[in-house]
């Protein structure tokens, strides 16, 4: 007879949904508070709050075209959000996803011009893999400097972000080797077979975001269902305790850094295949840094990052319609994003506050009972 008690499937599903709801409560409250403060700001600027918010929502989800644009805008920050989360869960503050994204993008753009005879189902994975490999190699240097010389990763990756920016800009400059006759400071367009095609009529939506969801699920399996993932997360919780238990902390740091860089690099190559078709100077408006916000809002978990990236993509897409219809400054969206992160990072957790209230009440009730028993004994 099995010693483990059989748990009904319905109870397991219910428990999972309750746990998910608890995890999503704080981000939802943060979004609500950000919209509330944003509404106050809109009111003070003299704009119509209802028109501004409704325009924002309709601009993001009002029709198939808007929905497709939201998914396109969410795709790069989904990958950079995953990149930050893997590193953060492993005790690494990788703010270098911006540089890793750039080198991955230009690698994908270059490889995407080489093999026009290949079919799409082979060529597209090659392009994405090339971006991932270059992104991982770009992350290898700060990992080695950290574990060998003790140099903090934030300093390393900030410098490497600048190097990646100026290096990629030089590669597509007038005398740059990757420009190859283009009249713009950009690479030539990739082969047509590499470009991801729309999957809905009257919409630019393609499979890029859904590939990102698959990658997010793979990251979940790696980080939560494998021994390597367990070791990386153990190092992130407490490196000294992990070392004491026999985990090779240095190896885990290198793995986490390179996986993080690979994810950002794949995101850069995906943007080549999905949207632009080539790399150009000033390619990224800050996708690597936006990924930090997306990851924090998603509680550094793949499922949360999927949702939060779509939210940020929707905010970016809806901002243009809000500006046109309501006359609201487009920069208000950046204010909303900052407010969301402010409320999340503030650790004003509703679930934690409730738990503290329950614990305080329990201790108070216990004290009342003890005092009552003491009075009766006297």
ROSEDREN-518196 format. One line per 10 residues: number of its first residue (from 1); their letters; for each residue z, y, x of C-alpha. Coordinates in steps of 0.1 Angstrom, whole numbers, plus 5000, padded with zeros to 4 digits. Last residue first. Layout:
<pts>
NUM> A> Z Y X  ...
</pts>
This chain:
<pts>
378> XXXXXXXXXX> 5417 5346 4955  5395 5316 4951  5377 5332 4921  5370 5363 4941  5355 5343 4970  5333 5324 4946  5320 5357 4932  5314 5371 4967  5294 5341 4977  5273 5342 4945
368> XXXXXXXXXX> 5266 5378 4951  5256 5372 4987  5233 5344 4977  5217 5367 4951  5212 5394 4977  5197 5369 5002  5173 5356 4976  5164 5392 4966  5157 5401 5002  5136 5370 5006
358> XXXXXXXXXX> 5116 5377 4974  5110 5413 4984  5099 5402 5019  5075 5377 5004  5061 5405 4981  5057 5428 5010  5039 5401 5030  5016 5393 5001  5007 5430 4996  5001 5434 5033
348> XXXXXXXXXX> 5004 5469 5046  4994 5457 5080  4980 5491 5089  4949 5474 5103  4937 5466 5067  4944 5501 5054  4927 5518 5084  4899 5493 5083  4891 5502 5047  4895 5539 5055
338> XXXXXXXXXX> 4870 5537 5084  4844 5520 5062  4850 5547 5035  4846 5575 5061  4814 5558 5074  4801 5558 5038  4810 5595 5035  4785 5601 5063  4757 5600 5037  4769 5633 5023
328> XXXXXXXXXX> 4770 5632 4985  4741 5648 4967  4747 5625 4937  4712 5611 4933  4697 5613 4968  4729 5609 4989  4742 5581 4967  4708 5564 4970  4710 5566 5008  4746 5553 5009
318> XXXXXXXXXX> 4739 5523 4988  4722 5505 5018  4750 5512 5042  4777 5503 5017  4759 5471 5008  4757 5460 5044  4794 5468 5048  4802 5446 5018  4779 5419 5029  4796 5418 5063
308> XXXXXXXXXX> 4830 5416 5045  4820 5385 5026  4806 5365 5054  4834 5377 5077  4860 5364 5052  4845 5329 5053  4841 5330 5091  4878 5340 5097  4888 5370 5117  4908 5383 5087
298> XXXXXXXXXX> 4875 5393 5071  4884 5430 5073  4891 5426 5110  4858 5408 5116  4838 5434 5097  4855 5462 5117  4848 5445 5150  4812 5438 5139  4807 5475 5134  4813 5479 5171
288> XXXXXXXXXX> 4785 5454 5180  4761 5468 5154  4763 5503 5170  4730 5520 5160  4712 5492 5180  4676 5496 5192  4680 5529 5210  4649 5521 5230  4627 5496 5213  4626 5459 5208
278> XXXXXXXXXX> 4600 5443 5186  4594 5427 5152  4617 5452 5136  4634 5434 5107  4640 5396 5107  4626 5382 5139  4638 5411 5161  4671 5414 5142  4676 5376 5147  4672 5381 5185
268> XXXXXXXXXX> 4701 5406 5184  4722 5384 5162  4715 5354 5185  4728 5376 5214  4760 5384 5195  4766 5347 5188  4759 5338 5224  4783 5364 5237  4811 5350 5215  4803 5315 5226
258> XXXXXXXXXX> 4803 5326 5262  4837 5344 5259  4853 5315 5240  4841 5289 5265  4852 5311 5295  4887 5316 5279  4890 5279 5271  4882 5270 5307  4909 5294 5320  4935 5281 5295
248> XXXXXXXXXX> 4932 5245 5306  4956 5230 5280  4984 5209 5294  5012 5218 5270  5026 5244 5295  4992 5260 5297  4992 5264 5259  5027 5278 5259  5017 5304 5285  4986 5313 5267
238> XXXXXXXXXX> 5003 5319 5233  4984 5323 5201  4950 5329 5217  4954 5300 5241  4962 5278 5211  4930 5291 5193  4909 5281 5223  4926 5247 5225  4921 5240 5188  4884 5250 5191
228> XXXXXXXXXX> 4880 5226 5220  4898 5198 5200  4874 5202 5171  4879 5210 5134  4891 5246 5133  4871 5265 5159  4840 5243 5161  4838 5235 5123  4844 5272 5114  4818 5283 5140
218> XXXXXXXXXX> 4793 5258 5124  4801 5274 5090  4794 5309 5104  4761 5296 5119  4751 5283 5085  4760 5317 5069  4740 5335 5096  4710 5313 5088  4715 5325 5052  4715 5361 5064
208> XXXXXXXXXX> 4682 5356 5082  4665 5337 5053  4645 5368 5041  4652 5396 5018  4625 5424 5018  4623 5423 4980  4595 5428 4955  4591 5391 4952  4618 5370 4969  4617 5349 5001
198> XXXXXXXXXX> 4605 5376 5024  4590 5363 5057  4608 5359 5090  4585 5371 5119  4580 5346 5147  4546 5334 5134  4534 5370 5137  4538 5370 5174  4562 5396 5187  4553 5432 5187
188> XXXXXXXXXX> 4549 5448 5221  4581 5460 5237  4593 5495 5231  4593 5530 5245  4562 5537 5223  4525 5536 5233  4529 5499 5242  4509 5489 5272  4533 5462 5286  4566 5478 5278
178> XXXXXXXXXX> 4586 5449 5292  4580 5458 5329  4593 5494 5325  4572 5522 5340  4571 5543 5309  4605 5529 5296  4608 5496 5278  4628 5478 5306  4646 5511 5314  4661 5513 5279
168> XXXXXXXXXX> 4672 5476 5282  4690 5484 5315  4705 5516 5302  4720 5500 5272  4730 5468 5289  4747 5487 5317  4766 5508 5292  4778 5478 5273  4787 5461 5307  4810 5490 5315
158> XXXXXXXXXX> 4828 5486 5282  4828 5448 5287  4846 5449 5320  4873 5474 5310  4881 5456 5278  4881 5422 5296  4912 5431 5317  4906 5423 5354  4928 5393 5364  4907 5385 5394
148> XXXXXXXXXX> 4897 5349 5387  4903 5345 5350  4893 5380 5339  4864 5385 5363  4850 5351 5354  4851 5360 5316  4837 5395 5323  4807 5378 5341  4801 5351 5315  4795 5375 5286
138> XXXXXXXXXX> 4760 5384 5298  4753 5347 5303  4762 5340 5267  4740 5369 5254  4711 5356 5275  4716 5321 5261  4719 5333 5225  4688 5355 5227  4668 5326 5241  4682 5304 5214
128> XXXXXXXXXX> 4670 5328 5187  4635 5329 5202  4634 5291 5206  4647 5286 5170  4618 5309 5158  4591 5290 5178  4598 5255 5166  4599 5260 5128  4573 5288 5132  4546 5266 5148
118> XXXXXXXXXX> 4537 5272 5185  4503 5287 5194  4516 5322 5198  4538 5312 5228  4547 5342 5249  4553 5373 5227  4586 5361 5210  4601 5354 5244  4601 5391 5252  4615 5402 5218
108> XXXXXXXXXX> 4642 5375 5219  4652 5386 5254  4653 5422 5243  4675 5413 5213  4699 5391 5233  4703 5419 5259  4711 5443 5231  4735 5421 5212  4754 5412 5243  4758 5449 5251
98> XXXXXXXXXX> 4771 5457 5216  4792 5425 5215  4812 5440 5244  4843 5448 5224  4856 5414 5232  4894 5415 5228  4902 5379 5240  4932 5359 5227  4911 5329 5216  4911 5340 5179
88> XXXXXXXXXX> 4899 5374 5191  4870 5358 5210  4858 5338 5181  4863 5368 5157  4844 5393 5179  4813 5371 5179  4816 5363 5142  4816 5400 5134  4786 5405 5158  4767 5378 5138
78> XXXXXXXXXX> 4776 5391 5104  4770 5427 5117  4733 5418 5124  4728 5402 5089  4745 5427 5066  4718 5454 5067  4692 5427 5058  4714 5414 5030  4718 5449 5016  4681 5456 5019
68> XXXXXXXXXX> 4674 5425 4998  4698 5436 4971  4682 5470 4970  4648 5454 4966  4660 5429 4940  4676 5456 4918  4708 5476 4914  4728 5458 4941  4732 5483 4970  4718 5515 4955
58> XXXXXXXXXX> 4733 5506 4922  4768 5504 4937  4764 5537 4957  4749 5555 4928  4778 5543 4905  4802 5556 4931  4785 5590 4935  4778 5595 4897  4815 5587 4889  4828 5610 4916
48> XXXXXXXXXX> 4806 5640 4907  4805 5663 4938  4827 5694 4944  4837 5685 4980  4873 5681 4968  4862 5656 4942  4843 5635 4968  4874 5635 4991  4896 5623 4962  4870 5596 4953
38> XXXXXXXXXX> 4871 5585 4990  4909 5581 4988  4905 5558 4958  4876 5540 4973  4896 5533 5004  4926 5522 4983  4904 5497 4963  4888 5484 4995  4923 5479 5011  4935 5461 4979
28> XXXXXXXXXX> 4905 5438 4981  4912 5432 5018  4948 5424 5011  4942 5400 4982  4915 5379 4999  4939 5357 5018  4960 5352 4987  4929 5344 4966  4918 5318 4992  4952 5301 4991
18> XXXXXXXXXX> 4951 5300 4953  4915 5286 4954  4925 5259 4979  4955 5249 4959  4934 5246 4927  4908 5226 4945  4934 5202 4959  4950 5199 4925  4917 5191 4909  4911 5164 4935
8> XXXXXXXX> 4943 5146 4926  4967 5141 4955  4974 5105 4964  5008 5101 4982  5005 5087 5017  5022 5054 5022  4991 5035 5013  5000 5000 5000
</pts>
